[in-house]
Structure formats: C-alpha cells, structure tokens
Amino acid sequence: MQSPKLLSRIAGAALAAFLLSLLLRGWSGMTHLVVASSILMFACCWASAAHLLGARAALRFVGIAVSIGWLAEQLGTSYGWFFGSYTYTDVLGPRVGEVPFVIPLMWFALSYVGYVLANLIVWQAPSDGAAPLGQSITMSLLAALIVTAYDLGADPYMVYKLKAWTMTMKDGYWFGETLQGFAGWMLVSFAIVFLFRLSLRKAAATPSSHSVDDVLVPLGLYGGLMLFQVALGDPVETRTIALFAMGIPLLSALSGMGRWRSAHGAVVSAA
C-alpha cells in the first residue's frame, strides 16, 4: 500500500527537518526555532506512532499526552504543583491559558520516545502491546526515567540560556534548579505512558509497519536532542551529563532494535 510508505516518508522528512532546526538553532541562537522544532518533533512522532502502534492507538496517545501535559503545566504555573513555582515567558510563543501551545505537543513526543525506547531496551520490540498491570507500571517507570534523563540537561538550558520560563526558587541543588521539577517530570511522563498502556488493554494497538525506518524516528529524535545537549548544553557541566544519561538508554535501545529486526524480519523501507 502507498499510504504506509507515505507516512514513513512524512515521519522521516519531519525528523530531518527537526534535526536541521536543532542545528540552525544552535548556530543562530534564534529562539523562534524552538517553537518550529517542537512542532516538527510532534509531527514526526505522531507519524511514527501511527505506523508502529496503529492510527487509533496513536491518536489516543496524542490525546492522553496533550491533555495531561497541558493540565499539569497549567496547574504548575497557576499553583506551583508538580514542578515548583514558575512562569512562562514569551519565548515559546502563543499560549493556551498560561501554557505555551507547544509544551503539550512536546509532552506527547517525549513520552512516545520514552515508550518506544523502554520497550526496545527490555523486550527488543517497539511495543509490548496490552501488558499485565505490573509490567505496565514497571515499563511506564522506565519510560519516565528516559524522558527525565533528557530534562537533566534541558531544564537548565531552557531556564538560563533561552529564558523560556522563570523559576521562583533559583537556588536549587541542580544548577539552580530544584529537585521538585525532576520529580514532576517523572510523575507526569509516568502518568501519560501508564494511561496509554491501560488504554491498550481495551483497544489493542494494530501496527501497520515493521519497518526499521519508523523505529529510527524516536531513536533519531532522542539522539539528536542528546547531541544538541552534548555540543551546546548550558551550564557546560550538563554536556557530559547528557552524554551518559541519554547515551546509555539510546545505545541500549539501538541494540534492542537490532535484535527486533533480526527476530521479526523488520526491513528498511524503500525510498
């Protein structure tokens, strides 16, 4: 069928555009590219998810992530829940309530990446389907750890380099950031992935592709974010942290993808 190949091409093109926007952002320092790269990240992850999980499951994932992501951020900016007290600036563009519209899109993209990487690490497959409750809890926790590993470098960069938001407390133990913020990242990303996993128990995923190209989208996205932090992380100490915190799960997931490809006959899609 042509449509699956078209989706793969859309995902690949969006990923390439996202990586290019990261490169331009680092070279030019233009903050509006943060908004563009966030939209591209969302687009390539949705297209990838539509293949690897099926269109309906992907849509459920988007709905869960965007809703919970926006609600958590709105409660955070209004009441200081989850992440500590903070206020968004105008750097990330238009808002829905007090939350820039790209933030919930990023919650989906990062949660989807965490979901796929966690499955590749443990099960050598991009999805483990409708899993038992205990397995869903454990895998959701691993996905949340993978997402939060990204935030170890991203949070200080976004606050002190881009000034995307301002924190009320600026004397935390992590380069001025409070540890509560990372606990919030764990909680919100866990909730998103766990609720999506529960949804699979009522309506299982129906993947339309076993193409390596579609699996490479979340891996390439996570790798691109890692390289950006390694090259341009601020403070500079976060560059080394990103290499290990993100590099270990990325390399493990790449190994799992190789095993999946061998075991299930996954192929590289024709251009």
Secondary structure by P-SEA (a helix, b strand, c coil): caaaaaaaaaaaaaaaaaaaaaaaaaacccaaaaaaaaaaaaaaaaaaaaacccaaaaaaaaaaaaaaaaaaaaaaaacccccccccccccccccccccccaaaaaaaaaaaaaaaaaaaacccccccccccaaaaaaaaaaaaaaaaaaaaaaaaaaacccccccccccccccccccaaaaaaaaaaaaaaaaaaaaaaaaccbbbccccccccaaaaaaaaaaaaaaaccccccccccccccaaaaaaaaaaaaaaaaaaacccccccc
